[in-house]
């Protein structure tokens, strides 16, 4: 996983002193296995993207069944079911 950090240059003058804020982009290779699961969940929740409670998966299976029967895309629901059953993300 690659992580991007942004950096922008801006200036602010106060009391004849110039302050500069600098932002840049940095690409870092990150191996998620280096982090504890609880820390990753906490970080996602702090960004408003926390884990969703999918219950026992029956509702997801019903949705997959209905979408498949109608020929609609059900990839997102399938990914949720894999996460629920195996705890892994594709």
PyMOL commands that set and color helices and strands:
alter all, ss='L'
color gray80, all
select helices_A, chain A and resi 32-34+37-46+58-69+75-86
alter helices_A, ss='H'
color red, helices_A
select strands_A, chain A and resi 2-5+10-14+17-21+26-29
alter strands_A, ss='S'
color yellow, strands_A
deselect
rebuild
show_as cartoon
